[in-house]
Amino acid sequence: MTIKDVAKRAGVGIATVSRALHGSPQVSPETAARIRKVIEELGYRPNTNAQSLASGRSHLLGLVVSDITNPFFPELIKGFEEVALDHGYDVFVASTNYDPARTALCVRRMIERKIDGVAIMTSEVDPSLPDTFAKRKVPLVFLDVGQVSCGVSNVKIDYAHGMAQAVDHLHALGHRRIAFIAGPLRLESVRERRDAFLNRFDEPRGGARIEPLVEEGNHKADGGFQAMQRVLERAPGTTAVIASNDLTAIGALRAIRQHGLRVPQDISVVGFDDIQMAQFTEPPLTTVKLVRTEIARLACEALLHSIKTRGMGVEFCMSTSLVVRASTGPARLD
């Protein structure tokens, strides 16, 4: 079956069928419904390659994430795909595993696919990347690290607010010896979280001085486990720890248990992201919430805006909120 067969059976022109397939408002709801019924009856499947050649667009969006095994990203991918599909786009997903070289490979593959726009939801970005896509007039949207320009958008996370909420929560519980387990410090977004953590201690506070400690992890559970072990060796008096993401916090929970300590009676633990499993850890994890579906929606809408207008990109700011669960409690008395 071809688009000509569909048009003939539906009693419309080929252009009308094409518009209906792409959800154009130029086609009335009644006509669109009639065309969909004919498509089902004939078993017609659009030739996407032919459509791409005719329109000059692939109707394909790229989505680059750091680690497909981190539950943060599947939730983001799901939200991104839902928005993309609603606008007639398919999604090409690539995972970099926090490797800049792999990011470059993903980019080349997307260029070969003649992608219409790319959302880079990872921090391991080569500085030349925007220029690479700009030469091909491919719109981009970044998570945190983008500089807004023609065709380039950015979704900015308010890490400072989230970190302030976490530190203030622990301070109110009496904690004064607080550690932060970062992700790989070569990543800009990780350094932002670390700096936001340290900056919170520069502000005047009543009572005893708060002692910060930073240990580097890898944004994975094993890295959180190993980093927490180092914290316990370097600073056995630590009463609370904030992790750069929830997987790191989950690894820290295990290290604390293996050390013979209890959460939160001996050490309180705070994560960052609020992935779904955070509420099912033992004890349930206090964490800074990022709404992945909202990040995905903003990223996809920024791309669609740039594809449509070919003009300046936009910047969105994502707020954070602290979700208090059972992994935090009053500081122990020495």
N, C-alpha and C positions, 0 to 999 in steps of 0.2 A: 504494500500500500504506500502511496505517495501523498504529499500534501495536496496535489491536484485532485486526487480521489476524494479526500476529505472535503475540499472546497466544493466539488461538484455535488456530493451527497448532501451537504449542508445548505447548498444554494447560496453560497457567498463567494467572494473572491479569495484568491490565494493570500493576498496581503492581510485580509481580515482574519484568516486562520492563523497566520503568523503572529498577528497582534494578540489574538486570544491566547496563544501558547505562552506569550510573554507577559500576560496579565495587563495588557494595555487598557487604560480607562476609556480609550476611544471605541472599544467594543461594548455594546450594551450587555447587561447581565443576561438577558434572554438569549441573545445571539451566542454569547460565550457558552451558555449552558447547552444550547443546541449543538455547538461544535464539539464540546466535550463528549456529548452522547454519541455523536458520529465517530469520534476517535476511538471510543470504547467498542463500538460495534464493529469497526473495521480492524481493530487491533493495530492502529497506526503508532509508530514510534518515530519521533523526529530524528533526522540525520544531523547530529550536533556538529559534525565536521563541516557539512555543507553550510549550515547556518553560520558557523564561525567565518567561513570564507566569504559569505555574502555580506555579513555585517561588519567584518573586521574585528569582531570581539569573540572571545572564547566562552563568555558567560561562566567563567571559572575564577574563583577567588582563592588566593593562597593564604594559608594560616601556618605560621612557624611557631612552635612551642619548644620549651626547653627540655621537658622530660615527660614523655607520654605515660610513664609509670607513676608519676606523681598525681594523686587524685584531684589536685587543683586544676590540672589541665584538661582531663576529659570533660569535666563540668563546663569549662570555658568553651571547649570545642563544640559541645552540644548546643550551647546557647548561640554560638556564632553560626552554626549550620542552620539553626531554626530561622534566624533572620535572613540569611543568605537565600535559603530555599524559598522563603516567602517572596523574595524579589527576583526569582527565576535564575539564581546562580547555584552552581555546584561548588564544592570546597575541596581543595587539594591540601592535605595536612602533612606536615613534615616535623619531625622531632630532632633536635640538635644534640641532646645529651650534654648541654653546656659546653659544647666544643665549637669555637669560632670557625675552624676549618670545615666542619660539617655544615655550619650555617651557610658558608659560601657555596657549598655543593648544593644545598637545598635551593638557594637562590638561582643557580645556573639551571637547575631542572625546571624551575618555575618559568624562567625566561624562555626556555625551549618549548614549554607548553603554551606560550603566548598568553600568560595569565593577565586578567583585566585589572587586578589590584592585589596587594599583599598586606596582610596584618602580621607584623613581627612581634609576637608576644613573648619575647625573651630579651635578656640584656647583653648576650654575647654577640655584639654587632660590630662588624668591620666599619670604620668611619667612612670608607669609600662606597658603602652600600647604597645610600641615598642617590649618589651621583650615577651609579650603575643603572638604577631603575629610572632616574630622571631622563637619561639619554634615550630611553625607550618609552618615555611618557607613561610609565606605570605608576599609579597612585600607591602610596604607602601609608600605613598607620603603625605607630610604635607604642609599646608599653613603657612609659617613663623616660626613654632615652631619645625621643624624637625632637627635632627642632622644626617647628611649624614653618612651612614655606609652601610654594606652589606645588600642590599635589601631595604634600607630606603633612600628616596629622599626628596627634599624640594623645594618649590616654595617661594622665598623670595620677599616681596614687599618693594620697596624703599620708606618707609614712610617719611624718613628724607627729601628726595628731594621734595616730594609732599607738606609737611608741610612748607618747606622753600619757595616754590613758593607761597603758600597761604599767609604766613606772609609778604613776600616781596611785594606782590601785594597790601595788605592792607597798608603797610608802605608807599608805593609810593603814595597812595591816601590820606595820611596825618593822618592815624589812629595811635593813641598812647595808647589807652585804649582798649585792645583786650582780649576777653574771649575765652576759649576753653571748649566746652562741650564734655566730654569723654564718652565712653561706660563704661561697668562694669570694674573697675580698677583691678579686680582679673584676668582679661585676659591679657596674655603677649602682644598680638598685640595691645591692647588698651594702655597699659603702654608705648609701643614703640611710639605710636602716641603722647601721652602726653609728653614724654621726648623729642621727636623731636620738639614739639611746644615750650617747655620751653628752650631748648638748643638754639633755634634761637634768643632768647633775650639776650643770654650771649655774642653774637658777638658785637663788637664796631659799633655804628651807629651814624651818625650825627644828630644834633637836640635834641629835648626833649626825655627823657627816655621813652621807651615803657613799659607799666604796664600790665603784664600778669595775668590772673585769670583763674583757672580751676574749673569746676563744673562737677560732675559725673552724667551721664545719664544711660540709659539701652540699647542703640542702637535701640530704637524704637521711633515712633513719640510721644507717650505719655510721654516717658522719656525726650525727647527733649523739649517738652512743659513745663514740670515741672521744668527742669533744667534752662531753659531760664527765667522762672518766678523768680527763686532764684537769677540768675545773676542780673536781673533788681532791685531786692530788695537789694542785697548786694552792687552792684556797679552801681547805676543809671546813672553814667557818661559814661558807656561803649558805644563805638561807633561802635564796630565790634565784630562779633563772628564767630569762626570756629568750625564746628561740626565734630565729629568723623566719621559720615556717613551721607548719604543724608536723611534718615528717621528722624534722630535727627534734621537735619536742617529744615525739613518740619514742625516738631513740634515747633521748635523755631520761625518760621515765624508766626505761629498762635498766640503764646504767645505775640510776639511783637505787632501784630495787636490789640489783646485784651487789651494791655496796652496803646493803643491810639497812638502808634508810627508808623512811616512809614519806609519801606525798599525800597531803601537804603538811603533815605534822612536823617533819624535819626540813623539808625543802618544798617550796611552792614552785610551780611550773606554769609558764604562760607561752602559748604558741602564737602563730600569726597565719591567717588565711581563713580559718574555720572551715576546713574540708569536712565532708559529711561524717567521716569516721571519728572526728574529734570528740563528738558527743558520746562515742561508744568505747573510748579508752577507759582504763581503770586506774585512777578515778577519771571521770569525764574532764576534758581539757578546757581550762580557761584560755581564751584566744581572742585575737583581734580579727574581726570579721571583714572580709572582702567579698563583695557580691559578684561572683564570677559571671552570672548571667548579665549583669549590668555592664561589666567590662566588655563582654562579648558584644552586647547590643551596641554600645558606643563605638567600638572598633569597627564593626561591620557598617554601621550607619555613616561613619566618617569616610570609609572607603567608597560607599555608594554615592555620597555627596561629591567626592572628588572625581569619580568616574563620570558623573552627570555634568558637573560644572567645568571641569578641567581648570579650576581656579585655585585660590589659596586653601590650604588645609585648615583644620580646626583643632583646638585643644580642649579636652574635657578633663575635669578634676574629679577623681573618685574619693569619696569620704570613707572613713573607717569607723568601726564601733566595737567596743569591748564587750565580749560575751563572757560573763562570769559563771564558771562551773566549779566543780569540787576539787580541782587540782591546786587551788590557791587558798591559803588560810593564814591565820596570825603567825608572825615570826616566833620561832622557838626562843625560849629564855635560856641563855647559857649560864 
